[in-house]
Amino acid sequence: MARPGSEHPTQLELEILKVLWDESPLRVREVRARLETQAQRPLAHSSVITMLNIMFDKGFLNREKVGKSFHFSPRVRKEEVAGGIMNDLLSRLFDGSPSAMMLNLLETSNVDATEMTELRKLITRKAREQEK
């Protein structure tokens, strides 16, 4: 029995979305070339076509026929995908506690002084927004 599909993109789907968020629309061969550069390994043209079509069927991509080829662009925004993954992680792993999630992130990541300052600014800004 097949495993049920996820509402979130797989790792390869995320890599494809990152390519298309950076630049789009792109043809299959352009997506493939950028993926190969990132992965530093060859990818079969047919595999990339298959993935792009699956992502179109899932609603992650737009597809437009231009001449003899299809041009692909993202249908979903990066913030939308990130938010969905973060909410899922927050719910499933941290029982809905943003502070537990942030504490874990701070304790398990190498956050430098510049990033820590930036995080403080963001927290202060969000606190002011909540007060209004």
Secondary structure as GFF3:
##gff-version 3
##sequence-region A 1 132
A	DSSP	alpha_helix	11	22	.	.	.	ID=ss1
A	DSSP	beta_strand	26	27	.	.	.	ID=ss2
A	DSSP	alpha_helix	28	39	.	.	.	ID=ss3
A	DSSP	alpha_helix	45	58	.	.	.	ID=ss4
A	DSSP	beta_strand	61	66	.	.	.	ID=ss5
A	DSSP	beta_strand	69	74	.	.	.	ID=ss6
A	DSSP	alpha_helix	78	94	.	.	.	ID=ss7
A	DSSP	alpha_helix	98	108	.	.	.	ID=ss8
A	DSSP	alpha_helix	113	131	.	.	.	ID=ss9
###
